Amino acid sequence: MRLVSLSNNLGYDRIIVIPAKHFGRAVDRNKARRRAKEIFRNYEGRISPEDPVEDSGLDFVLVMYPGKVSTFSLLESGFTDLLDRSRRK
């Protein structure tokens, strides 16, 4: 996984999930997108309202590469770590 974040000046966060070209079948790509978006929705509730980055809003671009399929909890912990690191920029 690779996560890139950019300021969007909209006041809210957005996410786009891009599976790499040879990620697998459409079913696998859509499942990965749904999982990442659900983790992002759950993560948004954990952001504190006094966070200064929250006012400007961020665009998150997640590029997912094919590989060993991990459990939802492992994907969630790795993805939230990436989101936390991008918020500290």
C-alpha positions as CSV (number, residue, x, y, z in Angstrom):
1,M,0.0,0.0,0.0
2,R,1.1,3.5,-0.7
3,L,-0.8,6.5,0.7
4,V,-0.4,10.1,-0.6
5,S,-2.1,13.0,1.0
6,L,-2.7,16.5,-0.4
7,S,-4.5,19.5,0.9
8,N,-7.8,20.2,-0.8
9,N,-9.1,23.3,1.0
10,L,-12.6,22.0,1.1
11,G,-13.0,21.5,4.8
12,Y,-13.5,17.8,4.6
13,D,-11.4,14.7,3.8
14,R,-11.8,12.6,0.7
15,I,-10.3,9.3,-0.4
16,I,-9.7,7.5,-3.6
17,V,-8.5,3.9,-3.8
18,I,-6.6,2.8,-6.8
19,P,-5.7,-0.9,-7.2
20,A,-2.6,-1.5,-9.3
21,K,-3.0,-2.7,-12.8
22,H,-2.5,-6.4,-12.1
23,F,-4.3,-6.5,-8.8
24,G,-6.6,-9.4,-9.8
25,R,-10.2,-9.9,-10.8
26,A,-12.8,-7.2,-10.6
27,V,-14.2,-8.9,-7.6
28,D,-10.9,-8.6,-5.8
29,R,-10.4,-5.0,-6.7
30,N,-13.9,-4.0,-5.6
31,K,-13.5,-5.9,-2.3
32,A,-10.2,-4.1,-1.6
33,R,-11.9,-0.7,-2.4
34,R,-14.8,-1.5,-0.1
35,R,-12.5,-2.5,2.8
36,A,-10.3,0.6,2.4
37,K,-13.3,3.0,2.3
38,E,-14.9,1.3,5.4
39,I,-11.6,1.7,7.3
40,F,-11.5,5.4,6.2
41,R,-15.1,6.0,7.4
42,N,-14.3,4.4,10.8
43,Y,-11.1,6.4,11.0
44,E,-12.8,9.8,10.4
45,G,-14.7,9.4,13.7
46,R,-11.4,9.2,15.6
47,I,-10.1,12.6,14.4
48,S,-10.2,15.2,17.1
49,P,-12.2,18.4,16.3
50,E,-9.4,20.7,17.4
51,D,-7.0,19.2,14.8
52,P,-5.7,22.1,12.7
53,V,-5.5,20.0,9.6
54,E,-9.2,19.2,9.8
55,D,-10.1,22.8,8.8
56,S,-8.3,22.6,5.4
57,G,-9.3,19.0,4.5
58,L,-7.1,16.4,2.8
59,D,-7.3,14.2,-0.2
60,F,-6.0,10.7,0.4
61,V,-4.9,8.6,-2.6
62,L,-4.3,5.0,-1.7
63,V,-2.6,2.8,-4.3
64,M,-2.9,-0.9,-3.5
65,Y,-0.5,-3.4,-4.9
66,P,-1.2,-7.1,-5.4
67,G,0.2,-9.5,-2.9
68,K,-0.7,-11.8,-0.1
69,V,-4.3,-11.2,1.1
70,S,-4.3,-10.1,4.7
71,T,-7.1,-10.1,7.2
72,F,-9.3,-7.1,7.7
73,S,-7.7,-6.2,11.1
74,L,-4.2,-6.3,9.6
75,L,-5.3,-4.1,6.7
76,E,-7.0,-1.7,9.2
77,S,-3.9,-1.3,11.4
78,G,-1.6,-0.7,8.5
79,F,-4.0,1.7,6.8
80,T,-4.7,3.7,10.0
81,D,-0.9,4.0,10.6
82,L,-0.5,5.4,7.1
83,L,-3.3,7.9,7.8
84,D,-1.8,8.9,11.1
85,R,1.6,9.5,9.5
86,S,0.0,11.6,6.7
87,R,-1.8,13.8,9.3
88,R,1.4,14.6,11.1
89,K,2.9,16.2,7.9
